[in-house]
Amino acid sequence: MKIAVIGMGYVGLVSAVVWTNLGHTVIGVENNSEKLQRLLAGEAPFFEPGLHSALAEAMQSGRLTFVETLVADSTLELVFICVGTPIGVDGLLNDQYLLESARMVGMLGDANLQVVIKSTVLPKMSDKVLEEVRLGCEERGLVFKGGVYFSPEFLSEGSALRDTLAPSRVVLGGEGLDQENLVVKFFKSVTPEAVPIVITDIRSAELSKLAANAMLASRISFINELALVADKVGGDINLVAKIIGLDPRIGPNFLKAGVGFGGGCFPKDTNSLINYAKTIGIKTGLLEAVVEVNQQAVIGFYNRVVSAFGDPVGKRLGILGLAYKEGTDDLRSAPALEIIERWRNAGGMVVAFDPLVVKIQAEKLGITSLDDATAVLSQADLLMVLTAEPEFINLDWERVSALYHGEIIGDGRRLYLAKVVNKAGFKLIT
């Protein structure tokens, strides 16, 4: 099929690349000129394992092209809208880019075009998209006879290619989604046979994405709150998590205690769901607690470490790991941002290393970005480890002892055993 994907972010670009390599012809639409130029040069504008080579393969096939805006094309069969829906000033998802994309589709697309929303939305936002497509068609004297559907994505940064090629499930929401529907046929062509395709009403589909992220966020906040109890009584929260994760009713995923969740999805989607619920008269006490616990996870960690260290004035904090988690260069809502701000406001300086975050991006935070962990260790008065990158997990403690002149290791991901750190001559704070 010939399809267009609007928005070349994590969801849009990964989807476009995967679908091209599965045999479809894809037009990637990106109105950010800097990002578009990088894509035209064959360069992904963000890091994702395996994406560079997959993008090269897709472009070499001749079936993947990038443009600044959608153009009229009667051979186009499907359009996917994958633009960002950031939090607005009202605490709800901002649908500006979504509706602008919908109007563009209506003004340039065929009146029978099928439109699939993959951007994260609040309930009933899909209706607004349908209205914008209709209005765009009306401006050309046409009546829109196609369909607007919602298909949430559930990919995870760091495994986005795998999650797109072999998702745990595919959700399709909308009317008329029978086996002859073009959208259903498309997803069958790109989805392994064993993967369930759930066809549902559009409201349930819209809510399923928010519910999934809120649920995963809840698990992280749960284990972080329980970690405080374990620390008080002398338990090991990693062992507790392993034990409860062996229960098939619970499972092991998202039970890793640390400085809390971040990224472009969990904080945004959980907060927007809370605020949306308020607009319809629903109080979400549990989700509000999830957000509060997450905020306290990073603040509490910072306070514990600094309390043990002393006055930050004139001191250099060394950070290993700036992104919100390992395997990505995404700084959105990263715990490191809160820690950097607090340390600098207290009069300290920050040096840091993250193997995936480029220097120019890191130094916008007002810090000094170094070339490797060794440089951070040799310059830091206090060390904090904030992501579980393999090279941070497997620190050579003899080398750490030789390079690091501080006394405290702040382990924000609970990677290390206290007895190992103590033997190296340091005090471990989690």
Secondary structure, DSSP 8 states (H G I E B T S, - for coil): -EEEEE--SHHHHHHHHHHHHTT-EEEEE---HHHHHHHHTT--SS--TTHHHHHHHHHHTT-EEEESS----TT--EEEE-----B-TTSSB--HHHHHHHHHHHHHS-TT-EEEE-S---TTHHHHHHHHHHHHHHTTT----SEEEE------TTSHHHHHHS-S-EEEESS---TTSHHHHHHHHHS-TTS-EEEE-HHHHHHHHHHHHHHHHHHHHHHHHHHHHHHHHT--HHHHHHHHHTSTTT-STT---SS---TTTHHHHHHHHHHHHHHTT---HHHHHHHHHHHHHHHHHHHHHHHHH---TT-EEEEE--SSSTT----TT-HHHHHHHHHHHTT-EEEEE-SSS-HHHHHTTSSEE-SSHHHHHHH-SEEEE-S--HHHHT--HHHHHHH---SEEEETT--S-HHHHHHTT-EEE-
